[in-house]
Amino acid sequence: MTQTDLTLISHHLCPYVQRAAIALAEKEVPFDRRYIDLSNKPTWFTAMSPLGKVPVLQVGDATDPLFESSAILEYIEDTAGRPLHPTDAIQRARHRGWIEFGSTVLNTIGGFYSAKDTDTYEAQQAKLRGLMERLEAELDARGAGPYFDGDRFSLVDTVFAPVFRYFNTFEQGGDLYLLTGLPHIAAWRMELAKRPSVQGAVHDDFAERLQVFMCARQSVLGERFRRMTPPPA
Ligand SMILES: N[C@@H](CCC(=O)N[C@@H](CS)C(=O)NCC(=O)O)C(=O)O
């Protein structure tokens, strides 16, 4: 890859975009970012993104940009130095499985913050808790930290750092038990939050933006955030 060849089409809150931004930063690959409003998608964007989703990665002058974060991660891995995937095929396949697990977690998070009634909210919260317990068991079986793969930062870390970033905001929303009593996840989450690539994957105003997004949800969690947020003076 040569400098300035890459443009990551982004949205300020998107966890899938953050994966790619973290991987590029870890590999010290310079890239530009172009932000779009997903509630008012520009026509140039819908023309280039087959599913109408971010991230999209524009590579040089290619007229056919890359879409889907896992494909983008694989491209970054294949073309830039400092490997973030294990070299061993079976370990690599396992990491891919956990990347997919991370996407299921994100879908469940979406169901959780969008739940419109208490029963659905509780069910989504329980499902999310179950996934976190399964992840905790995996970390326990693996033994060494501080990252998913011991002291090696990997693509799996690029996937879970944005997942854990959500929890910083969710925890302000009240009586959550999503991560209570899960020490391996707690330690991993803390290490990821310290990582410059993770910190730099979002703007400084990420938490405020997520707060505004939550307050605008017509959902159980949205209602909680509206109650917590004082009205403008
Ligand atoms: N499977 C996709 C998911 C990406 C995704 O869901 N992006 C969201 C923002 S976080 C999006 O663009 N949503 C717009 C839409 O669905 O219309 C990936 O891994 O890239």
The ligand as a MOL file (V3000), in Angstrom:
LIG
                    3D

  0  0  0     0  0            999 V3000
M  V30 BEGIN CTAB
M  V30 COUNTS 20 19 0 0 0
M  V30 BEGIN ATOM
M  V30 1 N -21.8460 -6.6450 8.1650 0
M  V30 2 C -21.4630 -5.2600 8.0140 0
M  V30 3 C -22.2170 -4.4300 9.0370 0
M  V30 4 C -21.9410 -2.9430 8.8610 0
M  V30 5 C -23.0700 -2.1020 9.4450 0
M  V30 6 O -24.0710 -2.6440 9.9830 0
M  V30 7 N -22.9680 -0.7920 9.3080 0
M  V30 8 C -24.0100 0.0810 9.7680 0
M  V30 9 C -23.4820 1.2150 10.6240 0
M  V30 10 S -22.6910 0.6120 12.0770 0
M  V30 11 C -24.6520 0.7450 8.5570 0
M  V30 12 O -23.9750 1.1870 7.6650 0
M  V30 13 N -25.9790 0.8270 8.5610 0
M  V30 14 C -26.7090 1.5400 7.5570 0
M  V30 15 C -27.8570 0.7490 7.0390 0
M  V30 16 O -27.9850 -0.4490 7.3770 0
M  V30 17 O -28.6390 1.3290 6.2920 0
M  V30 18 C -19.9540 -5.1070 8.1720 0
M  V30 19 O -19.3720 -5.9440 8.8860 0
M  V30 20 O -19.3660 -4.2040 7.5710 0
M  V30 END ATOM
M  V30 BEGIN BOND
M  V30 1 1 1 2
M  V30 2 1 2 3
M  V30 3 1 2 18
M  V30 4 1 3 4
M  V30 5 1 4 5
M  V30 6 2 5 6
M  V30 7 1 5 7
M  V30 8 1 7 8
M  V30 9 1 8 9
M  V30 10 1 8 11
M  V30 11 1 9 10
M  V30 12 2 11 12
M  V30 13 1 11 13
M  V30 14 1 13 14
M  V30 15 1 14 15
M  V30 16 2 15 16
M  V30 17 1 15 17
M  V30 18 2 18 19
M  V30 19 1 18 20
M  V30 END BOND
M  V30 END CTAB
M  END
